[in-house]
Amino acid sequence: MARNTNNRLESNGVNLSSLGLGIEHFARGVRSLKDLSRDENSKLIIEEAYKLGITHFDLVFNLPYFFQVFKEFIKDKRKKITFTTHLGSYFNEKANGHSKTRSLNIIQSTYDGMLESLDVDYADIALIQFVTHKDDFEDIIKRGILDYALQLKKEGKAKAVGVSAHKPDLLMKMIEKRDFDVIMFPLNFATGSMDSTKRLLKECKQENIAVIGIKNLLKGKAFSTKRTNYPAYFCAGNRFSIKLDVPATPAECFNYGFDMGADTLVFGVKTVDELKNNMRSYDEESIPKNYSKTLKHFEETIQSSQ
């Protein structure tokens, strides 16, 4: 069902499925599912995703209570699936949730703990998580986090090294200074038309850097004709309100991301039904519908809001 494109990470021994699943969206709780535990829901989702052709999984928040579920899932599939783990996210016991960190010691212990918990020798992508500004990236270098990521690759504990951020201009500055195999950033109707996004995607293609798009489905907000507020955090700093005449579909969002240059689009779901609906849309629109009206509406709204 999912596309299997030739991915630019193949030269690094990482062959990603074109659609990937971000697990943070369902591993933290299932308050609306009375008949399922958190672990049961997680297991059902990742197993269904695999049946539907998704073989890349993104472990965004290093949640230890999900590791046992994922360990059981991949034990007979390790060479068939790939996964990304994030350097800079750890489980904060006091807060009973994830926290961001730039502590090298915490990052190292979290990574080693992840490998041990999953009973694996390597992660496919070690991704430096969510760089927010230039000083943040300089701090990452100063603290030895980037060197640690590159050392993981050298030792075979990671197949590829990447970085994520929400601002295309910031990512451009980072990849111009350092070598990365992959970048991750929001790629959707709100960000794709930005000049900075186009420059970034062009540079990645020239430099053979793979692109993982996130926030591609805009959290489902575009699947409605109700006036909806779009927060800045998944629109590269843009905050605006929009009312679509015709709702977009998951397939239109996916196809736009691929047409812009994404190698992989990682999306999140809360239930198996949500996963099936997204994939059904993508599968049934074998001849992609024209998303130009939706894109134009976003472009006009963003331009008028600036």
C-alpha positions as CSV (number, residue, x, y, z in Angstrom):
1,M,0.0,0.0,0.0
2,A,2.8,2.4,0.9
3,R,5.2,3.6,-1.8
4,N,8.7,2.1,-1.8
5,T,10.8,4.9,-3.4
6,N,14.5,4.8,-3.9
7,N,15.7,6.6,-0.8
8,R,18.8,8.7,-0.6
9,L,19.7,7.0,2.7
10,E,20.3,3.7,0.9
11,S,24.0,4.6,0.4
12,N,24.3,4.5,4.2
13,G,22.6,1.2,4.5
14,V,19.2,2.6,5.6
15,N,16.3,1.8,3.3
16,L,13.2,3.7,4.7
17,S,9.6,3.1,3.7
18,S,8.2,6.2,2.1
19,L,5.6,6.5,4.9
20,G,6.7,6.1,8.5
21,L,4.9,6.1,11.8
22,G,5.7,8.4,14.7
23,I,5.0,6.5,17.8
24,E,4.9,9.3,20.4
25,H,1.3,10.1,19.4
26,F,-0.1,6.9,20.8
27,A,2.4,5.5,23.3
28,R,1.6,8.0,26.0
29,G,-2.0,7.1,26.7
30,V,-5.4,6.0,25.4
31,R,-7.8,7.9,27.5
32,S,-10.5,7.6,24.9
33,L,-10.2,3.9,24.4
34,K,-11.9,2.3,27.4
35,D,-11.4,-1.3,26.3
36,L,-7.7,-1.1,25.6
37,S,-4.6,-0.5,27.7
38,R,-1.9,1.8,26.5
39,D,0.3,-1.2,25.6
40,E,-2.5,-3.1,23.8
41,N,-3.3,0.0,21.7
42,S,0.3,0.5,20.8
43,K,0.8,-3.1,19.8
44,L,-2.3,-3.1,17.6
45,I,-1.2,0.1,15.8
46,I,2.4,-0.9,15.0
47,E,1.3,-4.4,13.9
48,E,-1.4,-2.9,11.6
49,A,1.1,-0.4,10.2
50,Y,3.5,-3.1,9.3
51,K,0.7,-5.1,7.5
52,L,0.0,-1.9,5.5
53,G,3.5,-1.6,4.3
54,I,5.0,0.9,6.9
55,T,8.4,-0.3,7.9
56,H,9.9,2.9,9.4
57,F,9.1,3.9,13.0
58,D,10.1,7.1,14.8
59,L,10.8,6.7,18.6
60,V,10.6,10.4,19.3
61,F,10.5,10.6,23.1
62,N,12.5,7.5,24.2
63,L,9.6,6.3,26.4
64,P,10.7,3.2,28.3
65,Y,7.2,1.9,28.9
66,F,6.9,1.6,25.1
67,F,10.2,-0.2,24.6
68,Q,8.9,-3.6,25.7
69,V,6.1,-3.4,23.1
70,F,8.5,-2.4,20.4
71,K,11.1,-5.0,21.4
72,E,8.5,-7.8,20.9
73,F,7.4,-6.3,17.6
74,I,10.9,-6.0,16.0
75,K,12.5,-9.2,17.4
76,D,11.7,-11.1,14.2
77,K,11.7,-8.1,12.0
78,R,15.0,-6.3,12.8
79,K,16.3,-6.5,9.2
80,K,12.9,-5.7,7.8
81,I,12.2,-2.5,9.7
82,T,14.1,0.7,10.4
83,F,13.7,3.2,13.3
84,T,14.9,6.6,14.3
85,T,15.8,7.5,17.8
86,H,16.3,11.0,19.1
87,L,19.4,12.4,20.9
88,G,18.1,15.0,23.3
89,S,14.9,13.4,24.6
90,Y,14.8,11.4,27.8
91,F,12.2,10.0,30.2
92,N,12.0,12.3,33.2
93,E,10.8,10.2,36.1
94,K,9.9,13.2,38.3
95,A,7.7,14.6,35.6
96,N,6.5,11.1,34.5
97,G,7.1,12.1,30.9
98,H,9.7,13.1,28.4
99,S,12.0,16.1,28.7
100,K,14.4,17.8,26.4
101,T,18.1,17.8,27.3
102,R,21.5,19.0,26.1
103,S,23.4,17.0,28.7
104,L,25.8,14.6,27.0
105,N,25.8,12.2,30.0
106,I,22.0,11.9,29.9
107,I,22.0,11.5,26.1
108,Q,24.6,8.8,26.3
109,S,22.9,6.8,29.0
110,T,19.5,7.2,27.3
111,Y,20.9,5.9,24.0
112,D,22.7,2.9,25.7
113,G,19.5,2.2,27.7
114,M,17.5,2.2,24.5
115,L,19.7,-0.3,22.8
116,E,19.7,-2.5,25.8
117,S,15.9,-2.3,26.3
118,L,15.2,-3.1,22.7
119,D,17.9,-5.8,22.6
120,V,19.4,-4.4,19.4
121,D,23.0,-3.4,18.4
122,Y,22.1,-0.2,16.5
123,A,19.5,2.3,15.6
124,D,19.1,3.1,11.9
125,I,19.1,6.9,12.5
126,A,20.4,8.8,15.5
127,L,18.7,12.2,15.2
128,I,19.7,15.3,17.2
129,Q,16.3,16.4,18.4
130,F,14.6,19.8,17.8
131,V,17.3,22.4,17.4
132,T,15.5,25.7,18.1
133,H,18.0,28.4,17.3
134,K,21.7,29.0,16.3
135,D,22.9,29.2,19.9
136,D,21.2,25.8,20.6
137,F,23.2,24.2,17.7
138,E,26.4,25.8,18.9
139,D,25.7,24.4,22.4
140,I,25.2,21.0,20.8
141,I,28.6,21.2,19.2
142,K,30.3,22.7,22.3
143,R,28.9,19.9,24.6
144,G,30.2,17.2,22.2
145,I,26.7,15.9,21.2
146,L,27.3,16.1,17.5
147,D,30.7,14.3,17.9
148,Y,28.9,11.6,20.0
149,A,26.4,11.1,17.2
150,L,29.1,10.8,14.6
151,Q,31.0,8.4,16.9
152,L,27.8,6.2,17.1
153,K,27.9,6.0,13.3
154,K,31.6,5.2,13.2
155,E,31.1,2.4,15.8
156,G,28.1,1.0,13.9
157,K,25.7,1.8,16.7
158,A,23.8,4.1,14.2
159,K,23.6,3.7,10.5
160,A,23.0,7.4,9.8
161,V,23.1,10.7,11.7
162,G,20.5,13.5,11.3
163,V,19.1,16.6,12.9
164,S,15.6,18.0,13.3
165,A,14.3,21.6,13.5
166,H,11.2,23.5,12.6
167,K,12.8,26.4,10.8
168,P,14.2,25.8,7.3
169,D,16.7,28.7,7.5
170,L,18.2,27.2,10.6
171,L,18.5,23.8,9.0
172,M,20.3,25.4,6.0
173,K,22.9,26.9,8.3
174,M,23.4,23.6,10.1
175,I,23.9,21.5,7.0
176,E,26.2,24.1,5.4
177,K,28.5,23.7,8.4
178,R,28.3,20.0,9.2
179,D,27.7,16.7,7.4
180,F,24.4,15.1,8.0
181,D,22.8,12.1,6.3
182,V,19.2,13.2,7.0
183,I,17.2,16.1,8.2
184,M,13.7,16.2,9.7
185,F,11.3,19.2,9.6
186,P,7.7,20.1,9.1
187,L,6.7,19.8,5.4
188,N,3.1,20.6,4.6
189,F,0.8,23.0,2.8
190,A,1.8,25.8,5.3
191,T,5.6,25.4,4.9
192,G,6.1,24.0,1.4
193,S,5.6,27.3,-0.4
194,M,8.1,29.2,1.7
195,D,11.3,30.3,-0.1
196,S,13.4,29.0,2.7
197,T,11.8,25.6,2.4
198,K,12.4,25.4,-1.3
199,R,16.1,26.4,-0.8
200,L,16.5,23.8,1.8
201,L,15.0,21.0,-0.2
202,K,17.2,22.0,-3.2
203,E,20.3,22.0,-1.1
204,C,19.4,18.5,0.4
205,K,18.9,17.1,-3.1
206,Q,22.3,18.5,-4.3
207,E,24.1,17.3,-1.2
208,N,22.5,13.9,-1.1
209,I,20.8,14.5,2.3
210,A,17.6,12.6,2.8
211,V,14.5,14.5,3.9
212,I,12.0,13.2,6.5
213,G,8.9,15.3,6.6
214,I,6.8,15.7,9.7
215,K,3.6,17.5,10.6
216,N,2.6,16.7,7.0
217,L,-1.1,16.0,7.9
218,L,-1.3,19.2,9.9
219,K,-2.7,17.1,12.8
220,G,-5.8,16.5,10.7
221,K,-6.8,20.2,10.9
222,A,-7.0,20.4,7.1
223,F,-9.6,17.6,6.9
224,S,-12.4,20.0,7.9
225,T,-14.2,23.0,6.5
226,K,-14.5,24.6,9.9
227,R,-12.4,27.7,10.6
228,T,-9.3,26.3,12.3
229,N,-6.3,27.9,14.1
230,Y,-2.9,26.6,13.0
231,P,-0.2,26.9,15.6
232,A,3.2,28.2,14.8
233,Y,5.1,25.0,16.0
234,F,4.1,23.0,12.9
235,C,4.0,25.8,10.5
236,A,7.6,27.0,10.7
237,G,6.7,30.0,12.8
238,N,3.5,31.0,11.0
239,R,0.4,31.3,13.1
240,F,-2.9,31.8,11.3
241,S,-6.6,30.8,10.9
242,I,-8.1,29.3,7.8
243,K,-11.4,28.0,6.6
244,L,-11.2,25.6,3.6
245,D,-14.0,25.5,1.1
246,V,-13.3,21.8,0.5
247,P,-11.5,19.6,3.1
248,A,-8.2,18.2,2.1
249,T,-7.5,14.4,2.3
250,P,-4.5,12.5,3.8
251,A,-3.6,11.5,0.3
252,E,-3.4,15.1,-0.9
253,C,-1.1,15.9,2.1
254,F,1.1,12.9,1.4
255,N,1.3,13.6,-2.3
256,Y,2.2,17.2,-1.8
257,G,5.0,16.3,0.6
258,F,6.5,13.8,-1.9
259,D,6.1,16.2,-4.8
260,M,8.1,18.8,-2.7
261,G,10.9,16.3,-2.3
262,A,10.4,14.3,0.9
263,D,11.9,10.9,1.0
264,T,9.9,9.8,3.9
265,L,6.8,11.3,5.6
266,V,6.3,10.4,9.3
267,F,2.8,10.8,10.7
268,G,1.2,9.9,14.0
269,V,-2.1,8.3,14.9
270,K,-4.0,7.6,18.1
271,T,-6.0,4.5,16.9
272,V,-5.9,1.7,14.4
273,D,-9.0,3.2,12.7
274,E,-7.2,6.5,12.2
275,L,-4.2,4.7,10.7
276,K,-6.4,2.7,8.3
277,N,-8.3,5.8,7.2
278,N,-5.1,7.6,6.3
279,M,-3.7,4.7,4.4
280,R,-7.0,4.0,2.7
281,S,-7.1,7.5,1.4
282,Y,-3.5,7.2,0.1
283,D,-4.2,3.9,-1.5
284,E,-7.5,4.8,-3.2
285,E,-6.1,8.0,-4.7
286,S,-3.8,6.1,-7.0
287,I,-4.2,9.0,-9.4
288,P,-3.5,11.9,-7.1
289,K,-6.2,14.5,-6.8
290,N,-5.3,18.0,-7.7
291,Y,-4.3,19.8,-4.4
292,S,-3.7,23.2,-6.1
293,K,-6.9,24.8,-4.7
294,T,-6.0,23.7,-1.1
295,L,-2.4,24.9,-1.6
296,K,-3.5,28.2,-3.0
297,H,-5.9,28.8,-0.1
298,F,-3.0,28.2,2.4
299,E,-0.7,30.5,0.4
300,E,-3.2,33.3,0.3
301,T,-4.1,33.0,3.9
302,I,-0.5,33.0,5.1
303,Q,0.5,35.9,2.9
304,S,-2.4,38.0,4.2
305,S,-1.6,37.2,7.8
306,Q,2.0,38.4,7.6
